[in-house]
Amino acid sequence: MSGEKRRLVVGVSGASGAPLALACLEELRRHPEWEVHLIVSAGAAETLRWESSRSLEEMKALAHTCYETGNIGAGPASGTFRTEGMLIVPCSMKTVAGICCGYADNLLLRAADVTIKEGRPLVLVARESPLSAIHLRNLAELSRIPGVTILPPMMTFYNRRATIEEMTHHLVCKMLERFGIQPNGFRRWTGDAGEEV
């Protein structure tokens, strides 16, 4: 339908990285053609308290619709709920394990399960260090599924970002680009004497 917004499901798990989730949500708000459906786990709410001065209510206000993880009957739990895919930022190893095993016992895991079964893009901003053999096995297994992208939030230094905020923005740009979203200020590497465009 013409003029219909494009839906993106955004999941936030309890891994460290709440500022990344906030930055993603803020950037998505700059793209009015997109509609954000947010799922925040209890662990994510707790992590937010430690990592940001922003409240859970402020995080939820950045989305168009929010769901409780226990609401297993919500829209994103069904393949007939049309979306452009799902981004989980940050993505804990517990969440990775649940997705890998198809253990969809809450809405966050069920939405990821649906995204995979419907062949839609699923981007997992996997956050843990160091990674154990179990973590690596689960991530490797998921990486073999068409449409699944494992995108650890690794800092880059070639672009000479001066602040944490600049590094965060660069990571957000890489995440959202997987869905065809082009954030302003995304400086790409050209290979010409360190120049970017």
Phi, psi and omega in degrees: 000135182294137179083358180287137180286152178268127184269137172231127175273127178242120176254143178234117180259183187275006177293160175297137180138021179305322178298330176294318178297315179299317180295322177296314181296321179295319179294319179298328178295339179278000181238088188296347179281354181252145179239124186260128176247111192256134174236118182243123180283164177298323178296323179295320179298321178293316180297322179303322180298326182277328192255353183211153174275355180280146181270166176298323178297323178293320177298313181297328181294342179280348180259164176275323179219140179237149181228147171280147182295336179280352182277073186290350178262008180291165183313309184297352178280353182242141177292341179280351175278106188286128176220169175267359180136194184217142176238127174247113186217117350283165180244113181287163177291332174297317179293318176303314181297318180297317179295316183299323183268356183070026183270079188267070184266004173213173187294324180300312180290321180295319179298321177293319178300316178296318180302317179292312185293334178271359178071029180263159179296135175231118180249121181250111179272078188291125187233105174192150178197129355285168180265132178276172177298326178294314178302312182297322178297313181295318179295319179297318180298315180293325182295341180278350181277126178304133178093347180268128178242128174263116187232080178298141182281071182272136178292148174241144183245344182297334181270002173053047175293139187264339185228163175299321180298320179292319177295319179298316180298319180298318178295317178300318178301317180294323179294309186287336178299334179297341179253011179080015179269130183249092180293150175292145175082012177281109182265116183265149178285134178249340181086003181257094176052039177078006180284149176233156175228000000 
